[in-house]
Amino acid sequence: MNEQLDVLEAFVAGLRSRVKSIPFQIMVKESDRIVLQVGSNTEAVMVLNVCDPDKPSFNVSYPKLKIKKDGEQRTQEVESKDCLDAGAEWIFEQLAKYGAVVPEYFEKGDKLARRTSRH
């Protein structure tokens, strides 16, 4: 079997057992990457590529919220490299809660603007 695919499948199995209350679906499953849609928000998508199957670690692409000083919100696709399971799971939980990874100063009760632009 493919070692990278084994690592990806183990990560997904771990998500299913640890975060049972958060629905997600596998949109793409290939030998070296997996694409997950988190929750019901079609914009909340993360792409995981295995960085190092021995750690294991991942390169993860996901939407990240940027907020300008004037309050304008913009969602941008970013990539985090060499994420361990816990980091990838944290990204997953942010996507489930907000639809994007939000800044630390984003208040719990804050809402994402209805219209965000992706750049």
RAZIJO-V502398 format. One record per helix or strand of 2 or more residues. SS is the DSSP state (helix for helix, strand for strand). FROM is the first residue (numbers start at 0). TO is the last residue. Records with the same first field share a line. If there is no record, write none. Layout:
SS->FROM-TO + FROM-TO
This chain:
helix->2-17 + 84-97
strand->23-28 + 32-37 + 44-51 + 56-66 + 72-82 + 116-117
